Amino acid sequence: MSLLWSVIDALWFFLPAMLPNTAAAIFGGGTPLDFRRMWRGRRILGDGKTWKGLFVGIASGVLLGYLESMIAQPVGMPLAGVFRLSPAELPTLLALSSGSMLGDIAGAFVKRRKGLDRGASVPLLDQYDFAAGALVLSLAVSPANTSHFLLSGNALIGFAVVLLVIYPLHRLINYIGYRKGLKSVPW
């Protein structure tokens, strides 16, 4: 597989992990995951992490994975990370989208422990908490699919490019959300 296809493959595989937090921010709201409870004098997570956002985020990642499979298979895209329309792929899609949300929730937990308010900027944590969560959970739940994605051809180089792209992409999406009034801060 060429280097270009490896990068496209990595992006394609990881898209179901990249969408959930954006979907949660846009369509979330409602009851906070922590039910406004405190721990050691601070909120556990804060108002930005809600049950509705969690479920919408996970569902959006799974649906995106299935949409990817409907696009790629008929076109014959030679991608290792392409999801098939089968129940066997559901654990991978759930792990990527759930791991993404859990990684972001863990990031919020760390911020609250550090005494930072919702929306406070913590470079790298803000951009990579979801990626780490998605990768760890998908390796735990679906090691064959995830390791195949990571170890086929130039996949590690492709994944490294994805990690490099995540930072500016995350910043851009948050800025757009800020300009549209969906976020209170541009980061």
C-alpha positions in Angstrom: 0.0 0.0 0.0 1.4 3.4 -0.9 2.1 6.0 1.7 -0.7 8.2 0.4 -3.2 5.3 0.8 -1.8 4.6 4.2 -2.6 8.1 5.3 -6.1 8.0 3.7 -6.6 4.6 5.4 -5.6 5.9 8.8 -8.0 8.9 8.4 -10.8 6.6 7.2 -10.3 4.2 10.1 -10.1 7.0 12.7 -13.0 9.1 11.5 -15.5 7.3 13.8 -13.4 8.5 16.7 -13.0 12.0 15.4 -16.7 12.9 15.0 -18.3 12.0 18.4 -17.0 15.0 20.4 -18.1 17.4 17.8 -21.5 15.8 17.6 -21.8 15.8 21.4 -21.0 19.5 21.5 -23.5 20.4 18.9 -26.4 18.1 19.9 -25.7 17.4 23.5 -26.9 19.2 26.6 -29.2 18.2 29.4 -28.3 16.3 32.5 -24.6 16.3 33.3 -22.9 12.9 33.6 -21.8 13.7 37.1 -25.3 14.8 38.1 -23.6 18.0 39.5 -21.9 16.1 42.2 -18.7 17.3 43.8 -15.5 15.4 44.7 -12.8 17.0 46.9 -14.6 20.4 46.6 -14.8 20.5 42.8 -17.3 19.2 40.3 -16.4 15.7 39.0 -16.8 16.6 35.3 -18.8 19.8 34.9 -21.8 20.8 32.9 -20.1 20.2 29.5 -20.3 16.4 29.8 -23.9 15.2 29.5 -25.7 12.0 29.1 -27.4 13.2 25.8 -24.0 14.2 24.5 -22.4 10.9 25.4 -25.1 8.9 23.6 -25.3 11.2 20.6 -21.5 11.1 20.3 -21.3 7.4 20.4 -24.1 7.0 17.9 -22.6 9.5 15.5 -19.3 7.6 15.4 -21.0 4.2 14.8 -23.2 5.7 12.1 -20.3 7.3 10.4 -18.4 4.0 10.3 -21.4 2.4 8.6 -21.6 5.3 6.1 -17.9 4.8 5.4 -18.5 1.2 4.6 -21.4 2.0 2.3 -19.2 4.5 0.4 -16.0 2.5 0.2 -17.2 -1.0 -0.7 -19.1 -0.2 -3.9 -16.2 2.1 -5.0 -13.7 -0.6 -4.3 -11.4 1.6 -2.1 -8.3 -0.5 -1.1 -8.4 0.4 2.5 -7.4 -1.8 5.4 -9.5 0.3 7.8 -12.8 0.1 5.8 -15.6 -1.2 7.9 -17.9 -3.8 6.5 -21.6 -3.8 7.0 -21.6 -6.7 9.4 -22.2 -7.2 13.1 -18.5 -8.2 13.4 -17.5 -4.5 12.9 -19.9 -3.2 15.5 -17.4 -3.8 18.5 -14.7 -1.8 16.6 -17.0 1.1 15.8 -18.4 1.1 19.4 -14.9 1.1 20.8 -13.6 3.9 18.6 -16.6 6.2 19.2 -17.0 5.2 22.9 -13.3 5.4 23.5 -13.3 8.9 22.0 -16.0 10.0 24.3 -14.4 8.4 27.4 -11.0 9.9 26.5 -12.6 13.4 26.4 -14.5 12.7 29.7 -11.1 11.6 31.3 -9.6 14.9 30.0 -12.5 16.9 31.7 -11.9 14.9 34.9 -8.1 15.8 34.8 -9.0 19.5 34.2 -11.4 19.6 37.2 -8.7 17.9 39.5 -6.3 20.7 38.4 -8.9 23.3 39.4 -9.5 24.4 35.8 -12.9 25.6 34.7 -14.9 24.3 31.8 -13.4 25.6 28.6 -10.0 26.2 30.0 -7.3 25.5 27.5 -4.8 22.7 28.1 -2.8 22.2 24.9 -2.3 18.6 23.8 -4.7 17.2 26.4 -7.6 19.0 24.7 -6.6 17.7 21.3 -5.5 14.2 22.0 -7.5 12.9 25.0 -10.2 11.5 22.6 -7.6 9.9 20.3 -5.9 8.1 23.2 -9.2 6.9 24.6 -10.3 5.6 21.1 -7.1 3.9 20.5 -6.8 2.2 23.9 -10.4 1.0 23.9 -10.3 -0.2 20.4 -7.1 -2.2 21.1 -8.8 -3.7 24.2 -12.2 -4.5 22.6 -11.1 -5.3 19.0 -7.4 -6.1 19.0 -7.5 -7.9 15.6 -9.1 -5.0 13.7 -7.1 -2.3 15.4 -3.7 -4.0 15.2 -4.4 -4.9 11.6 -5.1 -1.2 11.0 -1.9 -0.2 12.9 0.4 -2.8 11.4 -0.6 -3.1 7.7 1.8 -1.6 5.2 2.8 2.0 6.1 -0.1 2.2 8.6 2.1 3.6 11.5 3.2 6.4 9.2 -0.4 7.1 8.2 -1.5 7.1 11.8 1.4 9.5 12.7 0.1 11.8 10.0 -3.4 11.6 11.4 -2.1 12.6 14.8 -0.3 15.6 13.3 -3.5 16.6 11.5 -5.7 16.2 14.6 -4.2 19.3 16.4 -4.9 21.9 13.7 -8.2 20.2 12.7 -9.4 20.3 16.4 -8.4 23.9 16.7 -10.2 24.8 13.4 -13.4 22.9 14.4 -13.5 24.6 17.8 -12.9 28.0 16.3 -15.8 27.4 13.8 -18.0 26.3 16.8 -17.0 29.4 18.7 -17.9 31.7 15.7 -21.2 29.9 15.3 -22.0 30.4 19.0 -21.9 26.7 19.8 -18.8 27.1 22.1 -18.0 29.8 24.6 -14.2 29.7 23.9 -12.4 29.3 20.5 -10.2 26.4 21.6 
